[in-house]
Every structure is written in structure tokens, then in C-alpha cells.
């Protein structure tokens, strides 16, 4: 799975490698990458991306799922 859409919850699993945009980077679009620790969005999809917490503790919305 390469560069999968981050707005669909079933595309994201605990431990997968993703690029997120944090709330304070939404205007600049600066991406942060890391491995998913927790999936915070409960709904099956979200137009701005599924909200996750990375293993580093950063929280943001998934823009791309790089690998599982």
C-alpha cells in the first residue's frame, strides 16, 4: 500500500507509517511523519483526514499513509 488516502479510517492501522499535519501547521501545510500509536477519530472517514497520535506524542490529521 503506497500513498494511501488518510481520510478513510480503515486505511490506517496502529504502527503504520504516516504523514500528518498538526493543528498549528495547517496553514503552512508542514507535514510530520511517524508511526501511529492511537487512532483518535471514531468515524469511518473524515474529509480533513483521520486524527491520530504518533508514537512521538504528536497529534494531527493523516494526509498520507506511506506504508503498513
MIVOTOR-244130 format. One record per atom (N, C-alpha, C): atom name; x, y, z. Coordinates in steps of 0.02 Angstrom, whole numbers, plus 50000, padded with zeros to 5 digits. Layout:
BEGIN
+----+-------+-------+-------+
|  a |     x |     y |     z |
+----+-------+-------+-------+
| CA |     X |     Y |     Z |
...
+----+-------+-------+-------+
This chain:
BEGIN
+----+-------+-------+-------+
|  a |     x |     y |     z |
+----+-------+-------+-------+
|  N | 50042 | 49941 | 50000 |
| CA | 50000 | 50000 | 50000 |
|  C | 50045 | 50062 | 50000 |
|  N | 50039 | 50104 | 49949 |
| CA | 50082 | 50163 | 49945 |
|  C | 50041 | 50227 | 49936 |
|  N | 50058 | 50277 | 49977 |
| CA | 50025 | 50342 | 49973 |
|  C | 49948 | 50337 | 49974 |
|  N | 49923 | 50302 | 50023 |
| CA | 49851 | 50291 | 50029 |
|  C | 49817 | 50352 | 50060 |
|  N | 49755 | 50362 | 50042 |
| CA | 49714 | 50417 | 50068 |
|  C | 49707 | 50414 | 50144 |
|  N | 49723 | 50468 | 50178 |
| CA | 49720 | 50470 | 50250 |
|  C | 49653 | 50490 | 50278 |
|  N | 49603 | 50498 | 50235 |
| CA | 49537 | 50518 | 50260 |
|  C | 49491 | 50459 | 50273 |
|  N | 49515 | 50398 | 50260 |
| CA | 49475 | 50338 | 50271 |
|  C | 49507 | 50296 | 50327 |
|  N | 49468 | 50284 | 50380 |
| CA | 49494 | 50254 | 50441 |
|  C | 49523 | 50184 | 50429 |
|  N | 49490 | 50145 | 50385 |
| CA | 49513 | 50076 | 50376 |
|  C | 49581 | 50071 | 50341 |
|  N | 49605 | 50127 | 50312 |
| CA | 49671 | 50128 | 50281 |
|  C | 49727 | 50135 | 50333 |
|  N | 49709 | 50151 | 50395 |
| CA | 49759 | 50168 | 50446 |
|  C | 49757 | 50114 | 50500 |
|  N | 49816 | 50089 | 50518 |
| CA | 49821 | 50040 | 50571 |
|  C | 49873 | 50062 | 50622 |
|  N | 49868 | 50037 | 50683 |
| CA | 49918 | 50051 | 50735 |
|  C | 49985 | 50028 | 50709 |
|  N | 50036 | 50071 | 50715 |
| CA | 50103 | 50052 | 50694 |
|  C | 50120 | 50069 | 50622 |
|  N | 50070 | 50089 | 50581 |
| CA | 50087 | 50105 | 50511 |
|  C | 50119 | 50174 | 50507 |
|  N | 50158 | 50184 | 50454 |
| CA | 50198 | 50244 | 50445 |
|  C | 50157 | 50295 | 50405 |
|  N | 50147 | 50354 | 50432 |
| CA | 50103 | 50404 | 50401 |
|  C | 50135 | 50473 | 50402 |
|  N | 50106 | 50518 | 50362 |
| CA | 50122 | 50589 | 50365 |
|  C | 50060 | 50625 | 50390 |
|  N | 50069 | 50666 | 50443 |
| CA | 50013 | 50704 | 50471 |
|  C | 50027 | 50778 | 50466 |
|  N | 49972 | 50817 | 50469 |
| CA | 49979 | 50889 | 50478 |
|  C | 49951 | 50906 | 50546 |
|  N | 49992 | 50939 | 50588 |
| CA | 49970 | 50958 | 50655 |
|  C | 49929 | 51022 | 50650 |
|  N | 49887 | 51032 | 50700 |
| CA | 49841 | 51089 | 50700 |
|  C | 49877 | 51155 | 50687 |
|  N | 49933 | 51167 | 50720 |
| CA | 49968 | 51231 | 50712 |
|  C | 50007 | 51235 | 50646 |
|  N | 50008 | 51181 | 50607 |
| CA | 50041 | 51183 | 50541 |
|  C | 49991 | 51181 | 50483 |
|  N | 49926 | 51186 | 50499 |
| CA | 49875 | 51180 | 50446 |
|  C | 49882 | 51234 | 50393 |
|  N | 49898 | 51295 | 50413 |
| CA | 49906 | 51349 | 50364 |
|  C | 49966 | 51337 | 50318 |
|  N | 50022 | 51317 | 50347 |
| CA | 50083 | 51307 | 50307 |
|  C | 50082 | 51239 | 50272 |
|  N | 50043 | 51192 | 50298 |
| CA | 50040 | 51126 | 50268 |
|  C | 50101 | 51083 | 50284 |
|  N | 50141 | 51104 | 50334 |
| CA | 50201 | 51067 | 50353 |
|  C | 50181 | 50998 | 50379 |
|  N | 50214 | 50946 | 50352 |
| CA | 50198 | 50877 | 50370 |
|  C | 50248 | 50849 | 50420 |
|  N | 50223 | 50807 | 50464 |
| CA | 50264 | 50771 | 50513 |
|  C | 50253 | 50697 | 50500 |
|  N | 50307 | 50658 | 50499 |
| CA | 50298 | 50587 | 50486 |
|  C | 50314 | 50547 | 50549 |
|  N | 50284 | 50487 | 50552 |
| CA | 50296 | 50444 | 50610 |
|  C | 50249 | 50384 | 50608 |
|  N | 50255 | 50344 | 50660 |
| CA | 50214 | 50284 | 50666 |
|  C | 50154 | 50297 | 50712 |
|  N | 50096 | 50270 | 50692 |
| CA | 50034 | 50280 | 50728 |
|  C | 50034 | 50242 | 50794 |
|  N | 50020 | 50278 | 50849 |
| CA | 50012 | 50246 | 50914 |
|  C | 49939 | 50234 | 50929 |
|  N | 49897 | 50285 | 50914 |
| CA | 49824 | 50280 | 50927 |
|  C | 49786 | 50314 | 50870 |
|  N | 49728 | 50286 | 50854 |
| CA | 49683 | 50318 | 50806 |
|  C | 49630 | 50354 | 50848 |
|  N | 49625 | 50420 | 50839 |
| CA | 49581 | 50460 | 50882 |
|  C | 49512 | 50472 | 50852 |
|  N | 49506 | 50470 | 50786 |
| CA | 49442 | 50481 | 50753 |
|  C | 49402 | 50416 | 50755 |
|  N | 49340 | 50421 | 50777 |
| CA | 49297 | 50362 | 50783 |
|  C | 49258 | 50348 | 50718 |
|  N | 49242 | 50400 | 50679 |
| CA | 49202 | 50390 | 50619 |
|  C | 49242 | 50354 | 50564 |
|  N | 49208 | 50320 | 50518 |
| CA | 49244 | 50282 | 50466 |
|  C | 49283 | 50325 | 50417 |
|  N | 49265 | 50389 | 50410 |
| CA | 49304 | 50434 | 50369 |
|  C | 49296 | 50506 | 50392 |
|  N | 49342 | 50549 | 50370 |
| CA | 49340 | 50620 | 50389 |
|  C | 49370 | 50659 | 50331 |
|  N | 49336 | 50712 | 50308 |
| CA | 49360 | 50749 | 50249 |
|  C | 49429 | 50779 | 50256 |
|  N | 49450 | 50796 | 50317 |
| CA | 49516 | 50828 | 50326 |
|  C | 49570 | 50778 | 50347 |
|  N | 49551 | 50714 | 50353 |
| CA | 49599 | 50663 | 50374 |
|  C | 49582 | 50636 | 50443 |
|  N | 49599 | 50573 | 50453 |
| CA | 49587 | 50540 | 50517 |
|  C | 49637 | 50566 | 50568 |
|  N | 49613 | 50585 | 50627 |
| CA | 49657 | 50611 | 50679 |
|  C | 49691 | 50553 | 50715 |
|  N | 49758 | 50557 | 50721 |
| CA | 49796 | 50505 | 50754 |
|  C | 49847 | 50535 | 50802 |
|  N | 49871 | 50494 | 50847 |
| CA | 49927 | 50512 | 50891 |
|  C | 49986 | 50470 | 50870 |
|  N | 50043 | 50502 | 50857 |
| CA | 50103 | 50466 | 50838 |
|  C | 50139 | 50440 | 50901 |
|  N | 50186 | 50393 | 50891 |
| CA | 50225 | 50366 | 50946 |
|  C | 50265 | 50421 | 50982 |
|  N | 50279 | 50476 | 50946 |
| CA | 50317 | 50532 | 50975 |
|  C | 50271 | 50577 | 51018 |
|  N | 50205 | 50565 | 51016 |
| CA | 50158 | 50604 | 51055 |
|  C | 50124 | 50659 | 51016 |
|  N | 50146 | 50670 | 50954 |
| CA | 50115 | 50722 | 50913 |
|  C | 50047 | 50699 | 50888 |
|  N | 50000 | 50747 | 50884 |
| CA | 49933 | 50732 | 50861 |
|  C | 49918 | 50773 | 50799 |
|  N | 49888 | 50740 | 50750 |
| CA | 49870 | 50776 | 50689 |
|  C | 49828 | 50733 | 50644 |
|  N | 49809 | 50762 | 50586 |
| CA | 49767 | 50726 | 50539 |
|  C | 49810 | 50695 | 50484 |
|  N | 49795 | 50633 | 50468 |
| CA | 49834 | 50596 | 50419 |
|  C | 49822 | 50624 | 50349 |
|  N | 49876 | 50642 | 50315 |
| CA | 49872 | 50664 | 50245 |
|  C | 49890 | 50606 | 50199 |
|  N | 49938 | 50565 | 50220 |
| CA | 49959 | 50508 | 50179 |
|  C | 49978 | 50449 | 50223 |
|  N | 49957 | 50389 | 50202 |
| CA | 49981 | 50328 | 50233 |
|  C | 50038 | 50304 | 50189 |
|  N | 50099 | 50303 | 50216 |
| CA | 50157 | 50285 | 50175 |
|  C | 50166 | 50210 | 50170 |
|  N | 50159 | 50175 | 50226 |
| CA | 50164 | 50102 | 50224 |
|  C | 50130 | 50073 | 50285 |
|  N | 50114 | 50008 | 50281 |
| CA | 50082 | 49975 | 50338 |
|  C | 50132 | 49939 | 50380 |
+----+-------+-------+-------+
